[in-house]
Amino acid sequence: MANTIQGHYDRSNVAVTANKTLTAADCGVVQNVIVDGVTVTLPATADGLTFTIRNGGSYDGKVGFTVAPQAADGITGNGFTAAVNKGAVNTKATSKTGDEITLVGNGTTGVTGYIAAEVIGTFARVA
């Protein structure tokens, strides 16, 4: 069941407490990661798929998480070098509650499968 994040504007969200693979049904619902070490896996890119994954830790430096594309897709933008099968990570050491990344699918399999449309906080490329 989705809850609402209060703040600048209200957004539907769901708590993520374990590794999760997203589907098209998750579009528009903020994935609020509240447990350290979770990996959120994106579905194969499709035009218009939009996902927001947020650090919902109870305090700064408590939760780190990874966003992983499918093996044939990549995440570009945010200064990331174009590469397939490389995700984005919000490391625990630099994480802050409210850090988030919004990714938009373009339907083109490959390095540009998802584009980081909005980034709040620090996200790095998975090594």
C-alpha positions in Angstrom: 0.0 0.0 0.0 1.3 3.4 -0.9 1.7 6.2 1.6 2.2 9.9 1.1 5.5 11.8 1.5 4.8 15.3 3.0 7.0 18.1 1.9 7.3 20.4 -1.1 4.5 18.4 -2.7 2.7 15.2 -1.8 3.9 12.1 -3.6 2.7 8.5 -3.3 5.4 6.2 -1.9 6.0 2.7 -0.8 8.6 1.5 1.8 11.4 -0.7 0.4 12.8 -3.0 3.0 14.4 -5.6 0.8 15.8 -6.0 -2.7 13.1 -5.1 -5.2 12.6 -5.4 -9.0 10.4 -2.7 -10.3 7.7 -3.1 -12.9 5.7 -0.6 -15.0 3.1 -0.6 -12.2 5.7 1.1 -9.9 5.8 4.2 -12.2 4.8 7.3 -10.3 5.3 5.7 -6.9 8.4 6.9 -5.0 10.4 3.9 -3.8 11.4 5.0 -0.3 14.4 2.8 0.7 14.5 2.5 4.5 16.9 -0.4 5.0 20.7 -0.3 4.3 22.2 -2.3 1.5 19.1 -2.7 -0.7 19.3 -3.0 -4.5 16.4 -1.7 -6.5 16.4 -3.2 -10.1 14.8 -1.4 -13.0 12.8 -3.2 -15.6 14.0 -3.3 -19.2 13.8 0.2 -20.6 10.6 1.4 -22.3 9.7 4.8 -23.5 8.3 6.9 -20.7 8.9 4.6 -17.7 9.8 6.9 -14.8 11.0 5.8 -11.4 12.0 7.8 -8.3 14.1 6.0 -5.7 14.5 7.9 -2.4 16.7 7.5 0.7 14.1 7.2 3.5 16.6 6.5 6.3 15.7 7.8 9.7 18.9 9.9 9.8 21.8 10.9 7.5 24.4 8.2 7.0 22.1 5.3 8.0 21.0 3.9 4.6 22.8 3.3 1.4 21.3 1.7 -1.7 22.0 0.8 -5.3 19.8 1.2 -8.4 20.6 -1.4 -11.0 19.5 -1.5 -14.7 18.9 -4.7 -16.6 22.2 -6.2 -18.0 21.5 -4.7 -21.5 20.6 -1.2 -20.2 22.6 1.6 -18.8 22.0 4.8 -16.7 23.3 8.1 -18.2 23.3 11.6 -16.9 24.6 12.9 -13.6 28.1 12.9 -15.1 28.0 9.1 -15.4 30.2 7.5 -18.1 28.0 5.7 -20.6 28.1 1.9 -19.8 25.7 -1.0 -19.8 24.9 -3.0 -16.7 26.3 -0.3 -14.3 24.0 1.2 -11.7 23.9 4.2 -9.5 24.7 4.1 -5.8 23.8 6.3 -2.9 26.6 5.3 -0.6 25.9 5.1 3.1 28.9 7.2 4.1 27.6 10.3 2.1 23.9 9.6 2.2 21.3 12.0 3.5 17.7 11.3 4.2 15.8 12.6 1.2 18.5 11.9 -1.4 16.8 10.7 -4.5 17.2 9.9 -8.2 14.6 10.0 -10.9 15.2 7.9 -13.9 13.3 8.0 -17.2 13.4 5.2 -19.7 13.7 6.0 -23.4 13.0 2.6 -24.9 16.4 2.3 -26.5 18.3 -0.7 -25.1 21.9 0.1 -24.4 24.0 2.7 -22.5 21.2 5.3 -22.7 18.4 3.1 -21.6 17.6 5.2 -18.6 18.5 8.9 -18.1 19.0 10.5 -14.7 16.4 13.3 -15.1 16.7 14.6 -11.5 19.2 13.9 -8.8 19.1 15.2 -5.2 22.2 14.3 -3.1 25.2 12.3 -4.1 24.9 9.3 -6.4 28.0 7.6 -7.9 28.4 5.0 -10.7 28.7 1.5 -9.4 32.3 0.3 -10.0 
